[in-house]
Amino acid sequence: MIQQRERVAEFRRLHQSGTFVMANPWDVGSARALAGLGFAALATTSAGFAWSMGQPDNAVGLQPTLSHLRTISAAVQVPVNADFQNGYAIEPDDVAANVRLAAETGIAGLSIEDFSGDPTDPLLEAGLAAERIVAARAALDAAGRGLVLTARSEGFVWGRPDLNDTIRRLTAYAEAGADCLYAPWITDLAHVATIVRAVAPKPVNLLIHTPFATVADAARIGVRRISVGGMLAKTAWRGFLSATHEILTQGTFTQFADLPDLNGLLES
């Protein structure tokens, strides 16, 4: 418990000023490597974890996710934020119950999104979505560990790229008790800057899923936190798939040259 409190305190400190990158591991090896390389905080990725389980994103349920959170939190000393998807429930009371379980895994924070689970009608009604954040905040406060609550609005992910609606939702989530606000898949820095101003002084997380911005760019417009979602996992999968394609189609192994010393990286 004391160690978790220390990680939560450090995670909150990171959000107070400057800009930090929160890299996203998908298993113990990648988590230890990223922490060893110097990232001050990590975040799980539901997509990367699902792929490592041989499943598509959004296909892994609550119990495997809770086990994954415990495993990743125990593997590193830095704060870990949980990609907790939509709370694995719709009704606020059910979200709260699941958040309480997540708070016991050793994480320093978690995110709750407003995805309905139905791609044809992807966003929960705004009032219900805000009630879910209220419930998640109450659950975390009741746990007494001060975890950082991030509220995500998923319109740009699911083909509803309405900036005004996104801002209305994020503002409501901030008022409902979210500590950090997040609208993934926005690639227009002017839009991001508008969100930063709208929810200030609360911090904003920016997802970099394409090379549209740098850390310096994000810092200039006041972004506090950057994450990369499943992109590091995809990068690893790209190398794997590229090498296997070469073997199958050309019978050569050129991509086995100049490989990293993983034993050396992870031996500590």
C-alpha positions in Angstrom: 0.0 0.0 0.0 2.8 2.4 0.9 4.6 1.7 -2.4 1.4 2.4 -4.3 0.8 5.7 -2.5 4.3 6.7 -3.4 3.7 5.9 -7.0 0.4 7.8 -7.0 2.1 10.8 -5.4 4.8 10.7 -8.1 2.3 10.3 -10.9 0.4 13.4 -9.6 3.6 15.4 -9.4 4.4 14.6 -13.1 1.1 16.2 -14.1 1.7 19.4 -12.3 4.2 21.0 -14.7 6.1 20.4 -17.9 5.4 17.6 -20.4 6.2 13.9 -19.9 5.9 10.9 -22.2 4.0 7.9 -20.7 5.1 4.9 -22.8 2.8 1.9 -23.3 4.2 -1.6 -22.7 2.1 -4.7 -23.5 3.9 -7.3 -21.3 6.4 -7.6 -18.5 9.5 -7.6 -20.8 8.4 -4.4 -22.6 7.4 -2.8 -19.3 10.8 -3.5 -17.7 12.6 -2.3 -20.8 10.8 1.0 -20.9 11.3 1.6 -17.2 14.9 0.8 -17.5 15.3 3.1 -20.5 14.2 6.0 -18.2 10.5 6.6 -18.8 9.1 8.2 -15.7 5.7 6.5 -16.0 4.1 3.8 -18.0 0.5 3.0 -19.2 -1.0 -0.3 -20.2 -2.5 -0.6 -23.7 -5.7 -2.6 -24.1 -4.8 -3.1 -27.8 -1.2 -4.2 -27.2 -2.3 -6.6 -24.4 -5.1 -8.0 -26.5 -2.7 -8.7 -29.4 -0.3 -10.4 -27.1 -3.2 -12.7 -26.1 -4.0 -13.5 -29.8 -7.1 -11.3 -29.8 -8.2 -8.0 -31.3 -8.6 -4.9 -29.3 -11.8 -4.7 -27.1 -12.0 -8.5 -26.9 -10.3 -9.0 -23.5 -12.6 -8.9 -20.5 -12.3 -7.6 -17.0 -10.7 -10.4 -15.1 -7.7 -10.9 -17.6 -7.3 -7.1 -17.5 -7.1 -7.0 -13.7 -4.6 -9.8 -13.8 -2.5 -7.9 -16.4 -2.6 -4.7 -14.3 -1.3 -6.6 -11.3 1.5 -8.1 -13.3 2.6 -4.9 -15.0 2.4 -2.9 -11.7 4.5 -5.5 -9.9 7.1 -5.6 -12.7 8.3 -2.0 -12.4 8.9 0.7 -9.8 7.5 3.6 -11.8 3.8 4.7 -11.8 1.5 2.7 -14.1 -1.7 4.1 -15.6 -4.3 1.6 -16.6 -6.1 1.6 -19.9 -9.4 0.6 -18.3 -11.4 1.0 -21.5 -15.1 1.9 -20.7 -14.9 0.5 -17.2 -16.0 -2.9 -18.5 -19.6 -1.8 -17.7 -22.2 0.7 -18.7 -24.1 1.6 -15.6 -22.3 4.0 -13.1 -22.6 1.6 -10.2 -21.0 -1.2 -12.2 -18.2 1.0 -13.4 -17.6 2.0 -9.8 -17.4 -1.6 -8.6 -14.9 -2.4 -11.4 -12.8 0.7 -10.6 -12.6 -0.4 -7.0 -11.1 -3.7 -8.2 -8.6 -1.9 -10.4 -7.5 0.3 -7.6 -6.3 -2.8 -5.7 -3.9 -3.9 -8.5 -1.1 -1.4 -7.7 -1.8 1.1 -10.5 -1.3 4.8 -10.0 -4.2 5.9 -12.2 -6.7 4.7 -14.8 -8.7 6.0 -17.7 -12.4 5.6 -18.4 -13.8 6.2 -21.9 -17.2 7.0 -23.2 -17.3 4.3 -25.9 -20.7 2.5 -25.7 -19.3 -0.8 -27.1 -21.5 -0.5 -30.2 -19.6 0.8 -33.2 -22.8 1.8 -34.9 -23.7 4.1 -32.0 -20.4 4.5 -30.4 -20.7 7.3 -27.8 -22.7 7.0 -24.6 -25.2 9.7 -23.9 -23.3 12.6 -22.5 -25.2 12.8 -19.2 -24.7 9.1 -18.5 -21.0 9.4 -19.5 -20.5 12.1 -16.9 -22.4 10.1 -14.3 -19.9 7.3 -14.9 -17.0 9.6 -14.2 -18.7 10.8 -11.0 -19.0 7.1 -9.9 -15.4 6.3 -10.8 -14.2 9.4 -8.9 -16.2 8.3 -5.8 -14.9 4.8 -6.0 -11.3 6.0 -6.1 -11.8 8.4 -3.3 -13.4 5.7 -1.2 -10.4 3.5 -1.8 -8.3 6.3 -0.2 -5.3 6.0 -2.5 -5.7 9.1 -4.6 -5.4 7.4 -8.0 -5.3 9.8 -11.0 -8.6 9.5 -13.0 -8.4 10.2 -16.7 -11.6 10.7 -18.7 -11.5 9.9 -22.4 -13.9 11.0 -25.1 -13.8 8.6 -28.1 -15.6 10.6 -30.9 -12.5 11.0 -33.1 -11.7 7.2 -32.7 -15.2 6.1 -33.8 -15.9 8.4 -36.7 -17.6 11.2 -34.8 -14.9 14.0 -35.1 -16.9 16.8 -33.6 -14.6 19.1 -31.7 -17.3 21.1 -30.0 -19.0 18.0 -28.7 -15.7 16.6 -27.6 -15.0 19.8 -25.6 -18.4 19.7 -24.1 -17.9 16.2 -22.9 -14.4 16.7 -21.6 -15.4 19.8 -19.8 -18.3 17.9 -18.2 -15.9 15.1 -17.2 -13.5 17.6 -15.6 -16.4 18.9 -13.6 -17.4 15.4 -12.7 -14.1 14.8 -11.0 -11.6 13.7 -13.7 -8.0 14.7 -13.0 -6.8 14.5 -16.6 -8.7 14.8 -19.9 -8.0 12.8 -23.1 -9.5 12.7 -26.6 -7.5 10.2 -28.7 -6.9 10.3 -32.4 -6.9 14.1 -32.8 -4.1 15.1 -35.1 -4.7 18.9 -35.4 -2.6 20.7 -32.8 -4.9 23.7 -33.0 -7.7 21.4 -31.9 -5.6 20.1 -29.1 -4.7 23.6 -28.0 -8.4 24.5 -27.9 -9.0 21.5 -25.6 -6.1 22.4 -23.3 -7.6 25.9 -22.9 -11.1 24.6 -22.4 -10.3 22.2 -19.5 -7.5 24.3 -17.9 -6.1 24.1 -15.3 -6.6 20.3 -15.5 -4.0 18.5 -17.6 -4.5 17.0 -21.0 -3.2 13.7 -22.4 -2.2 13.7 -26.1 -2.1 10.4 -28.0 0.7 10.3 -30.6 -0.4 7.5 -33.0 1.0 9.0 -36.2 4.1 11.2 -36.4 2.1 14.4 -36.6 3.8 16.1 -33.6 6.9 16.1 -31.4 7.2 16.4 -27.6 8.3 20.0 -28.1 5.2 20.7 -30.2 3.0 19.3 -27.5 4.8 21.2 -24.7 4.4 24.5 -26.6 0.6 24.2 -26.5 0.4 23.1 -22.9 0.0 19.4 -23.1 1.1 17.8 -19.9 1.1 14.1 -20.8 1.8 12.2 -24.0 1.0 8.5 -24.6 1.5 6.3 -27.6 -1.2 3.6 -27.1 -0.6 0.4 -29.0 2.0 2.0 -31.3 5.1 0.5 -29.7 3.4 -2.9 -29.8 2.6 -2.3 -33.5 6.1 -1.3 -34.1 7.3 -4.5 -32.6 4.8 -6.5 -34.6 5.9 -4.7 -37.8 9.4 -6.0 -37.3 8.2 -9.5 -36.6 5.9 -9.6 -39.6 8.5 -8.0 -41.9 11.1 -10.6 -41.0 8.7 -13.5 -41.3 7.5 -12.3 -44.7 11.1 -12.2 -45.9 11.7 -15.7 -44.7 8.5 -17.0 -46.4 8.8 -15.2 -49.7 12.6 -14.9 -50.2 14.1 -17.5 -48.0 16.5 -15.0 -46.6 17.2 -13.7 -43.0 18.7 -10.3 -43.5 16.6 -8.7 -40.7 18.4 -10.9 -38.2 21.4 -8.6 -38.4 22.2 -6.0 -35.8 19.6 -7.2 -33.3 19.4 -5.7 -29.8 21.0 -7.4 -26.8 17.8 -8.1 -24.8 19.6 -10.1 -22.1 21.8 -7.1 -21.4 18.8 -4.8 -21.5 16.7 -6.8 -19.1 19.3 -8.5 -16.8 19.0 -5.8 -14.1 
